[in-house]
Amino acid sequence: MTMTATERVRMTPGRVMRAEWVKFGTLVSNPLTVLVAFLLIAALAVVLVWARSTESAVPTMTELLTGASWAQMLVAVLAAVFACTEWSSGTSQVTFLAAPTRWPVLVGKAIVMGVTAFLAGSLGAAAALIAGAAGGVDVEADLQLTTRLVFGTGVYLAGIAILAVGIGVIVRNLIAGILTVIGFIWVLPLAITLIPWEPLQHIVPYLPSPAGGLLIAAENPVSNLTPWGGGLVLLAWAAAGLVAAALVLRRRDV
């Protein structure tokens, strides 16, 4: 049987995944931004250790990861841009001609961003704790906390990145996607805290950024969520974002 032109260009999910890695690596600014996120986490820890040494004080392990709160913005914006580029560059029609089921493209983008963000977060946290150890922080005093901070930082950045991919695919417009990600992840929790209505305040800890932030914060005994519980809430948001993006991707024209 002779294959049509469309059938010849269709790709398997595995090939779609490889294509997404190629897309990510082709633009130098993408891996460079991930590298900057890693360096930001590590560098701010070094600066903190140096600043505290002049005061004869030692920072806590959670304080060493201050840079992760800034690094999340980098990976979130990068993820939104990576998702929206298909439409802003006009390559969406070619992409979805090759992958007509569409969902492998979404999954591929989410995996690429999730893996790179996880590596930047975990390796950055490890570097930050090593810098802290060199500055007198006893990182071996609580190995459970050390493990949580290293892997939790990776999970935190990965969850934020995957959620941003979902938002980007839903919005599709580059500028609107970036603004929506920033608004939903950072501005919304702050805006809700300014509203003097107690039932609404109970929602804030379950929003993506506050919940995921528990992974890199000191454990709060009065919190309704444990650090890993907060991580699960963040991953649930990320999964919901992908499901919503998949539905939108299936129903809307490309």
C-alpha positions in Angstrom: 0.0 0.0 0.0 1.4 3.4 -0.9 1.7 5.9 2.0 0.4 9.4 1.7 2.6 12.4 2.4 0.9 13.0 5.8 1.4 9.4 6.9 5.1 9.6 6.0 5.8 12.6 8.2 3.9 11.3 11.2 6.1 10.6 14.2 5.9 8.1 17.0 5.8 9.4 20.6 9.4 8.5 21.0 10.5 10.6 18.0 8.3 13.4 19.2 10.2 13.4 22.5 13.5 13.5 20.7 12.3 16.3 18.6 11.3 18.3 21.7 14.8 17.9 23.1 16.3 19.0 19.8 14.0 22.1 19.8 15.0 22.9 23.4 18.7 22.6 22.7 18.8 24.3 19.4 18.1 27.7 20.9 21.2 28.4 23.0 19.2 30.7 25.4 17.2 27.7 26.6 19.9 25.6 28.3 21.7 28.9 29.2 18.6 30.0 31.2 18.6 26.6 33.0 22.3 27.1 33.8 21.6 30.6 35.1 18.9 29.1 37.4 21.4 26.7 38.8 24.0 29.3 39.3 21.5 31.7 40.9 20.7 29.1 43.6 24.4 28.3 44.2 25.7 31.9 44.0 23.2 33.4 46.4 24.1 30.7 48.9 27.8 31.7 48.6 26.9 35.4 49.0 24.9 34.6 52.1 27.6 32.5 53.7 30.1 35.3 53.0 27.8 38.0 54.4 27.1 36.0 57.5 30.8 35.3 58.1 31.4 39.0 58.5 28.8 38.9 61.3 30.2 35.7 62.8 26.9 34.0 62.2 26.0 30.8 60.3 22.9 30.6 58.1 20.5 27.8 58.3 20.2 25.2 55.6 16.8 26.5 54.4 18.3 30.0 54.2 20.9 28.7 51.9 18.2 28.0 49.3 16.9 31.6 49.1 18.0 31.6 45.4 15.4 28.8 44.6 12.6 31.4 45.0 14.2 33.5 42.3 15.2 30.5 40.1 11.6 29.4 39.9 10.7 32.6 38.0 13.4 31.8 35.4 12.3 28.3 34.8 8.6 29.2 34.8 9.1 32.0 32.2 11.3 29.7 30.1 8.7 26.9 30.2 5.9 29.3 29.1 8.1 30.6 26.3 9.0 27.0 25.2 5.4 26.1 25.1 4.1 29.2 23.3 6.9 29.2 20.7 5.1 26.7 18.6 2.4 29.3 17.9 4.5 32.5 18.0 7.0 31.1 15.5 4.3 29.6 13.2 5.6 26.0 13.4 2.5 24.6 15.2 0.9 23.4 12.0 4.0 21.5 10.9 4.5 20.1 14.4 0.9 18.8 14.7 0.9 17.5 11.1 3.8 15.3 12.2 2.1 14.4 15.5 -1.7 14.5 14.8 -2.7 13.0 18.1 -1.1 16.2 19.6 -0.7 15.0 23.2 2.8 13.6 22.7 4.0 17.1 21.9 2.5 18.4 25.2 4.0 15.5 27.1 7.3 16.0 25.4 7.5 19.6 26.3 6.5 18.9 29.9 9.2 16.2 30.3 11.9 18.3 28.8 11.1 21.2 31.1 10.5 19.0 34.1 13.8 17.2 33.8 15.9 20.3 33.1 14.2 22.2 35.9 14.6 19.3 38.3 18.3 19.0 37.5 18.9 22.7 37.9 17.1 22.7 41.2 18.6 19.6 42.8 22.2 20.3 41.6 21.8 24.0 42.6 20.6 23.0 46.1 23.5 20.5 46.4 26.0 23.2 45.4 24.3 25.6 47.9 24.6 23.2 50.7 28.2 22.4 49.8 28.9 26.2 50.0 27.2 26.2 53.3 29.2 23.3 54.7 32.4 25.2 53.6 31.1 28.2 55.6 30.4 26.2 58.8 26.9 25.0 58.3 26.5 21.5 59.7 24.6 19.9 56.7 25.1 16.4 58.2 23.3 17.2 61.5 19.9 16.5 59.8 20.4 14.2 56.8 16.6 13.9 56.4 16.3 17.7 56.0 19.4 17.8 53.7 17.8 15.1 51.4 14.5 16.9 51.4 16.1 20.2 50.4 18.2 18.7 47.6 15.5 16.7 46.0 12.7 19.0 47.1 14.2 21.9 45.3 14.3 19.9 42.1 10.7 18.8 42.6 9.6 22.4 43.3 11.2 23.8 40.1 10.0 20.9 38.0 6.4 21.2 39.2 6.4 25.0 38.5 8.0 24.4 35.1 5.4 21.7 34.1 2.5 23.9 35.3 3.9 26.8 33.2 4.0 24.5 30.1 0.4 23.7 30.6 -0.5 27.3 31.0 1.5 28.2 27.9 -0.2 25.7 25.7 -3.6 26.9 26.9 -2.9 30.6 26.3 -0.6 30.1 23.2 0.3 33.8 23.0 3.9 34.5 24.1 3.4 37.7 26.1 0.0 36.6 27.5 1.5 33.3 28.5 4.3 34.8 30.4 2.0 37.3 32.2 -0.5 34.5 33.0 2.2 32.3 34.5 3.6 35.2 36.6 0.1 36.3 37.7 -1.1 32.8 38.6 2.0 31.6 40.4 3.2 34.8 42.2 0.6 37.6 42.0 -2.5 35.6 42.9 -1.3 34.3 46.3 -0.2 37.8 47.3 -3.5 39.3 46.1 -5.5 36.9 48.0 -3.6 37.6 51.3 -4.6 41.2 50.9 -8.3 40.4 50.9 -9.7 40.5 54.5 -11.9 37.5 54.2 -10.8 34.5 56.3 -12.3 31.7 54.3 -10.3 32.9 51.3 -7.1 32.9 53.3 -7.4 29.2 53.7 -7.0 28.7 49.9 -3.5 30.4 49.8 -1.5 27.4 51.3 -2.9 25.2 48.6 -1.9 27.4 45.6 1.1 26.1 43.6 3.9 28.4 44.8 3.0 28.5 48.6 2.4 24.7 48.6 5.6 23.8 46.6 7.6 26.3 48.7 7.1 24.1 51.7 9.7 21.7 50.2 12.5 24.3 50.7 11.3 25.8 53.9 11.7 24.9 57.5 9.0 22.6 58.7 6.1 24.4 60.3 4.3 22.3 62.9 1.1 24.4 62.7 0.8 24.0 58.9 -1.9 21.8 57.5 0.6 20.5 54.9 3.9 18.7 55.4 6.7 19.7 53.1 6.2 16.6 50.9 2.5 17.1 51.1 3.0 20.6 49.7 5.0 19.0 46.9 2.2 16.7 46.1 -0.2 19.6 45.9 2.1 21.4 43.5 2.4 18.3 41.3 -1.4 17.9 41.4 -1.6 21.5 40.0 0.9 20.6 37.4 -1.0 17.5 36.4 -4.3 19.5 36.3 -2.6 22.1 34.0 -1.4 19.4 31.6 -4.9 17.7 31.5 -6.5 21.1 30.8 -3.9 21.9 28.1 -4.4 18.5 26.5 -8.2 19.1 26.3 -7.7 22.5 24.8 -5.1 21.2 22.4 -7.5 18.5 21.2 -10.5 20.8 20.7 -8.9 24.0 19.3 -7.4 24.5 15.9 -3.6 24.7 15.7 
